[in-house]
Amino acid sequence: MAGGEPHKRRGGRAGHVAPKRTAFGKIRRKIPPYQLLDSSALDAIEIQADWILERIGMEFHGDDVALELFRAAGADVDGVSVKFEPGLVRSLCATAPRQFDLVARDPVNTITLCGDYLVLMPGYGSPFVTDLDRGRRYATLDDFHKFIKLTQMSPYLQHSGGTVVEPTDVPVNKRHLDMVYAHLTLSNKPFMGAVTGAVHAQDSIDMARLVFGDMMDNCAVMQGNINVNSPLVFDGVMTGALRAYAKAGQCVCISPAIFGGAMGPVTQVDVIAQTHAEAMVGIALTQLVRRGCPVVYGSFHSTMSLKSGALTFGSAEASLPTMALAQMARRLGVPVRSGGGQITSSNCADGQAMAESNSAMWSTIMSGTHQVWHAAGWLEGGLVMSYEKFAMDLDQCGAMLRMVQGIETSEFAKDAYRETGPGQNFLATTHTLEHFRDANFQPDIAECGPYETWAEAGEQTLDQRANTRWKSVLGRYQRPEIDASVDTALLDFMAQRRAREEDMWY
Amino acid sequence: MAGGEPHKRRGGRAGHVAPKRTAFGKIRRKIPPYQLLDSSALDAIEIQADWILERIGMEFHGDDVALELFRAAGADVDGVSVKFEPGLVRSLCATAPRQFDLVARDPVNTITLCGDYLVLMPGYGSPFVTDLDRGRRYATLDDFHKFIKLTQMSPYLQHSGGTVVEPTDVPVNKRHLDMVYAHLTLSNKPFMGAVTGAVHAQDSIDMARLVFGDMMDNCAVMQGNINVNSPLVFDGVMTGALRAYAKAGQCVCISPAIFGGAMGPVTQVDVIAQTHAEAMVGIALTQLVRRGCPVVYGSFHSTMSLKSGALTFGSAEASLPTMALAQMARRLGVPVRSGGGQITSSNCADGQAMAESNSAMWSTIMSGTHQVWHAAGWLEGGLVMSYEKFAMDLDQCGAMLRMVQGIETSEFAKDAYRETGPGQNFLATTHTLEHFRDANFQPDIAECGPYETWAEAGEQTLDQRANTRWKSVLGRYQRPEIDASVDTALLDFMAQRRAREEDMWY
């Protein structure tokens, strides 16, 4: 993969398979992305991003290698500050591939990132979990395992995620091993590795190599999520991980994180411009480490209550940049992670949770994004993964995947009209019977029956039905097969790494 | 208003006022409509609509006047069947105005229907109401009054609606008088009159004339909703009302009502084509009664569970035609009512209710529609208006009205960056302080505070907070002023009409 763009045009439709319960195959959208902004507005935002990079600049803390790479590429490096003449960063991004695959352990689950492909993923990063039986509590490795299993079982999530929840009962300096092991053995979908420094990233890559072998020299099998310390700062812990993944040719997602009014201006157009500047700089660094390294243009932004300063999600002011940022990424010519999918600030899985989540998800899906992070489970601004919300969100994910299939317009049901006519019911027509099974998406827990039936059955709200649902799905989980010698090699590697240093708990 | 298009180009921006608590003034969207289908697909749908009208035809039951009007216009009338050569119906629609106002009793609430104007309205037609205190029950006139008052109080609903709930404690043959009186006196926003036959429609018009006087000769002050008995049937009760409103130059909305698989084919493209055919025929009839009569192209369609036959709302398969039908209406050149706004099949105001409602609302708003019916209150597939759901939906309406304002792209916050820099917080910048008050929409009942605070306050779900909210709003309601002689004239008219016939209860 040295030089050039070896990730491009691989895979294609070869990975396509008929839908089955744990794999839809690749999802391709057939409805156009929404064009929120016109090209003159997009031009203006690009110019403002260049202005930020030239006049304000970025800072790289604790990463002399990164500073040296930028200096060599022509940037103006002064201490930790890096400034760029207009257009320089964009030109450095030009070698990032427009299209690539994330190869899964089961090839049927390999995903493609580009164009009209769409990938949904579970939530990321919550220190807490909650369910209706046990309430809110710190997340453990057992919770981590459960969410990996629930994700593996869902046909609506095409990616196993990363730090789905924080396994707080495992030492902080060793939990990355358990998380990567869980992704590699409890799931056979693509996944994310650790980003808590270069060493943990390298451990993640080494473990993946025990499973995927030398094919990793030629393709990406994993992804690292590099958060920007917005505004305009990259931390050495993160860029160390970035450089490890890039060096290994694995996918790097650059995620600016801007809450308007705090980590950037309160106005949407500025959130967009700053996100664009920050994402481009991270992408440029990947290319300086290894030309052709596959990247994802990330965006994570939202709003604050300007009464209380609390973070808000699913707001109108957050939906707008979500839609515009996918336009910016398409201009840059790289795949984009838009959103926050189903994100909310609600403290429980109620109507607020679903209204906010659905708004965030609609803006994300309409944007034409390639990866939707946090598509299931998120509550409380990401502090909590909810088992019930996870099941509730999956119904919405399924509906969204149906919606992006669009409308078949190649034929009309003329015979159905010939069979019926004005005032008659279409239920028994040949056309209806032919389309009956597949016409409409069937949610798992939404109910549409009469009030009386629902009342007699105990007036269960959606979260209560979701409680039944996730347990039933978990009960059916089966660990995907893995070669015993590979499993042993992984366990040996982990034992070795664990012995390397003392446990750390904070 | 005889001949020509006198409703066009009136009003313009003259009605604009600064936002205040009970009136935002006119809402104009600044974000583009979503273009789901390309022009070749839209062409194909128009051709299929023509095919339906030529080969299958429409039926008009119990309305010889309508049949005669169509015969005189060149249609092929055979008994109750009316068929049209391709293009005929579309050409009959050509005199319908592209733009008109619905003049409100308080001019500040006058709305414009066309182009980028947007009007949100409460639910319509529920026989039941529910609230958390008293539970589910038949709706009464008192409930009707309460929802008119809640609508009047909301800055997010620009129209008082019609049969917001069925006042089941008033005789069926007289309740239209009470409903129109309530709209005319408890509200000063535009409203809908009765459509339960020509006589009730004329009563509604006569009552409006007692308030608006002769200005009704030159403008529309009310709207009648003409449901189609889909598939492809107009009932004489409805078309009688249609002709009364059209003759009086008042606005007529034609509302096909198609649940795919029952009142039309199960496939979306056919739901679109049939809606288009039915809507055009209704609009054509208004123009045959009175050229230039203001119309709204309606669409009301949804899906069924193909397991149980129960109606489903907010589904992916329903969102797609919602977006396409606004495109069809724009082609025809008339304002469009898209949706169902916040509609759901859920039996309570839970997460399902808000997820489905939000999906339906997003597709409606993205479509570029002009009128959003059922934007607040709807539960149980429209059987129930919920006081709590009403308050919950209003938060979403407010957010949507913010979203359609789009992104201001004319300037960037360069000074904010000059004041701060990498790694610094933007909260105290001049830019943030300047934009602080108006930067973000503030919902009334959504909460974003920490879990601990929420838990200590009793773990209230959104519907519980909504219960407090609607009572507090209702407590602040004040009846808008009305001339005492006008009020007396309305009451006298109603007494006279009530004395005309015996009470009927079904």
Chai-1 contact restraints between the chains, C-beta under 6 A:
chainA,res_idxA,chainB,res_idxB,connection_type,confidence,min_distance_angstrom,max_distance_angstrom,comment,restraint_id
A,Y34,B,Y34,contact,1.0,0.0,6.0,A-B,restraint_1
A,A41,B,T409,contact,1.0,0.0,6.0,A-B,restraint_2
A,A44,B,T409,contact,1.0,0.0,6.0,A-B,restraint_3
A,Q48,B,F412,contact,1.0,0.0,6.0,A-B,restraint_4
A,I56,B,Y417,contact,1.0,0.0,6.0,A-B,restraint_5
A,E59,B,P422,contact,1.0,0.0,6.0,A-B,restraint_6
A,L232,B,P422,contact,1.0,0.0,6.0,A-B,restraint_7
A,V233,B,P422,contact,1.0,0.0,6.0,A-B,restraint_8
A,V233,B,G423,contact,1.0,0.0,6.0,A-B,restraint_9
A,G261,B,F426,contact,1.0,0.0,6.0,A-B,restraint_10
A,G261,B,T432,contact,1.0,0.0,6.0,A-B,restraint_11
A,A262,B,N425,contact,1.0,0.0,6.0,A-B,restraint_12
A,A262,B,F426,contact,1.0,0.0,6.0,A-B,restraint_13
A,A262,B,L427,contact,1.0,0.0,6.0,A-B,restraint_14
A,P265,B,A413,contact,1.0,0.0,6.0,A-B,restraint_15
A,P265,B,A416,contact,1.0,0.0,6.0,A-B,restraint_16
A,P265,B,F426,contact,1.0,0.0,6.0,A-B,restraint_17
A,P265,B,H431,contact,1.0,0.0,6.0,A-B,restraint_18
A,V266,B,T432,contact,1.0,0.0,6.0,A-B,restraint_19
A,V266,B,H435,contact,1.0,0.0,6.0,A-B,restraint_20
A,V266,B,A439,contact,1.0,0.0,6.0,A-B,restraint_21
A,T267,B,A413,contact,1.0,0.0,6.0,A-B,restraint_22
A,Q268,B,I407,contact,1.0,0.0,6.0,A-B,restraint_23
A,V269,B,I407,contact,1.0,0.0,6.0,A-B,restraint_24
A,V269,B,T409,contact,1.0,0.0,6.0,A-B,restraint_25
A,D270,B,F412,contact,1.0,0.0,6.0,A-B,restraint_26
A,D270,B,A413,contact,1.0,0.0,6.0,A-B,restraint_27
A,T303,B,N440,contact,1.0,0.0,6.0,A-B,restraint_28
A,S305,B,C448,contact,1.0,0.0,6.0,A-B,restraint_29
A,L306,B,F436,contact,1.0,0.0,6.0,A-B,restraint_30
A,L306,B,A439,contact,1.0,0.0,6.0,A-B,restraint_31
A,L306,B,N440,contact,1.0,0.0,6.0,A-B,restraint_32
A,A310,B,C448,contact,1.0,0.0,6.0,A-B,restraint_33
A,A310,B,G449,contact,1.0,0.0,6.0,A-B,restraint_34
A,T312,B,C448,contact,1.0,0.0,6.0,A-B,restraint_35
A,A316,B,A399,contact,1.0,0.0,6.0,A-B,restraint_36
A,A316,B,R402,contact,1.0,0.0,6.0,A-B,restraint_37
A,A316,B,M403,contact,1.0,0.0,6.0,A-B,restraint_38
A,A316,B,F441,contact,1.0,0.0,6.0,A-B,restraint_39
A,E317,B,N440,contact,1.0,0.0,6.0,A-B,restraint_40
A,S319,B,M403,contact,1.0,0.0,6.0,A-B,restraint_41
A,L320,B,I407,contact,1.0,0.0,6.0,A-B,restraint_42
A,S345,B,C448,contact,1.0,0.0,6.0,A-B,restraint_43
A,N347,B,Y451,contact,1.0,0.0,6.0,A-B,restraint_44
A,N347,B,W454,contact,1.0,0.0,6.0,A-B,restraint_45
A,A349,B,G351,contact,1.0,0.0,6.0,A-B,restraint_46
A,D350,B,G351,contact,1.0,0.0,6.0,A-B,restraint_47
A,D350,B,T461,contact,1.0,0.0,6.0,A-B,restraint_48
A,D350,B,L462,contact,1.0,0.0,6.0,A-B,restraint_49
A,G351,B,A349,contact,1.0,0.0,6.0,A-B,restraint_50
A,G351,B,G351,contact,1.0,0.0,6.0,A-B,restraint_51
A,G351,B,M354,contact,1.0,0.0,6.0,A-B,restraint_52
A,G351,B,M392,contact,1.0,0.0,6.0,A-B,restraint_53
A,G351,B,L462,contact,1.0,0.0,6.0,A-B,restraint_54
A,Q352,B,A446,contact,1.0,0.0,6.0,A-B,restraint_55
A,Q352,B,L462,contact,1.0,0.0,6.0,A-B,restraint_56
A,M354,B,G351,contact,1.0,0.0,6.0,A-B,restraint_57
A,M354,B,M354,contact,1.0,0.0,6.0,A-B,restraint_58
A,M354,B,A355,contact,1.0,0.0,6.0,A-B,restraint_59
A,A355,B,M354,contact,1.0,0.0,6.0,A-B,restraint_60
A,A355,B,N358,contact,1.0,0.0,6.0,A-B,restraint_61
A,A355,B,Q396,contact,1.0,0.0,6.0,A-B,restraint_62
A,N358,B,A355,contact,1.0,0.0,6.0,A-B,restraint_63
A,N358,B,N358,contact,1.0,0.0,6.0,A-B,restraint_64
A,N358,B,S359,contact,1.0,0.0,6.0,A-B,restraint_65
A,S359,B,N358,contact,1.0,0.0,6.0,A-B,restraint_66
A,W362,B,W362,contact,1.0,0.0,6.0,A-B,restraint_67
A,E380,B,Y451,contact,1.0,0.0,6.0,A-B,restraint_68
A,M392,B,G351,contact,1.0,0.0,6.0,A-B,restraint_69
A,Q396,B,A355,contact,1.0,0.0,6.0,A-B,restraint_70
A,A399,B,A316,contact,1.0,0.0,6.0,A-B,restraint_71
A,R402,B,A316,contact,1.0,0.0,6.0,A-B,restraint_72
A,M403,B,A316,contact,1.0,0.0,6.0,A-B,restraint_73
A,M403,B,S319,contact,1.0,0.0,6.0,A-B,restraint_74
A,I407,B,Q268,contact,1.0,0.0,6.0,A-B,restraint_75
A,I407,B,V269,contact,1.0,0.0,6.0,A-B,restraint_76
A,I407,B,L320,contact,1.0,0.0,6.0,A-B,restraint_77
A,T409,B,A41,contact,1.0,0.0,6.0,A-B,restraint_78
A,T409,B,A44,contact,1.0,0.0,6.0,A-B,restraint_79
A,T409,B,V269,contact,1.0,0.0,6.0,A-B,restraint_80
A,F412,B,Q48,contact,1.0,0.0,6.0,A-B,restraint_81
A,F412,B,D270,contact,1.0,0.0,6.0,A-B,restraint_82
A,A413,B,P265,contact,1.0,0.0,6.0,A-B,restraint_83
A,A413,B,T267,contact,1.0,0.0,6.0,A-B,restraint_84
A,A413,B,D270,contact,1.0,0.0,6.0,A-B,restraint_85
A,A416,B,P265,contact,1.0,0.0,6.0,A-B,restraint_86
A,Y417,B,I56,contact,1.0,0.0,6.0,A-B,restraint_87
A,P422,B,E59,contact,1.0,0.0,6.0,A-B,restraint_88
A,P422,B,L232,contact,1.0,0.0,6.0,A-B,restraint_89
A,P422,B,V233,contact,1.0,0.0,6.0,A-B,restraint_90
A,G423,B,V233,contact,1.0,0.0,6.0,A-B,restraint_91
A,N425,B,A262,contact,1.0,0.0,6.0,A-B,restraint_92
A,F426,B,G261,contact,1.0,0.0,6.0,A-B,restraint_93
A,F426,B,P265,contact,1.0,0.0,6.0,A-B,restraint_94
A,L427,B,A262,contact,1.0,0.0,6.0,A-B,restraint_95
A,H431,B,P265,contact,1.0,0.0,6.0,A-B,restraint_96
A,T432,B,G261,contact,1.0,0.0,6.0,A-B,restraint_97
A,T432,B,V266,contact,1.0,0.0,6.0,A-B,restraint_98
A,H435,B,V266,contact,1.0,0.0,6.0,A-B,restraint_99
A,F436,B,L306,contact,1.0,0.0,6.0,A-B,restraint_100
A,A439,B,V266,contact,1.0,0.0,6.0,A-B,restraint_101
A,A439,B,L306,contact,1.0,0.0,6.0,A-B,restraint_102
A,N440,B,T303,contact,1.0,0.0,6.0,A-B,restraint_103
A,N440,B,L306,contact,1.0,0.0,6.0,A-B,restraint_104
A,N440,B,E317,contact,1.0,0.0,6.0,A-B,restraint_105
A,F441,B,A316,contact,1.0,0.0,6.0,A-B,restraint_106
A,A446,B,Q352,contact,1.0,0.0,6.0,A-B,restraint_107
A,C448,B,S305,contact,1.0,0.0,6.0,A-B,restraint_108
A,C448,B,A310,contact,1.0,0.0,6.0,A-B,restraint_109
A,C448,B,T312,contact,1.0,0.0,6.0,A-B,restraint_110
A,C448,B,S345,contact,1.0,0.0,6.0,A-B,restraint_111
A,G449,B,A310,contact,1.0,0.0,6.0,A-B,restraint_112
A,Y451,B,N347,contact,1.0,0.0,6.0,A-B,restraint_113
A,Y451,B,E380,contact,1.0,0.0,6.0,A-B,restraint_114
A,W454,B,N347,contact,1.0,0.0,6.0,A-B,restraint_115
A,T461,B,D350,contact,1.0,0.0,6.0,A-B,restraint_116
A,L462,B,D350,contact,1.0,0.0,6.0,A-B,restraint_117
A,L462,B,G351,contact,1.0,0.0,6.0,A-B,restraint_118
A,L462,B,Q352,contact,1.0,0.0,6.0,A-B,restraint_119
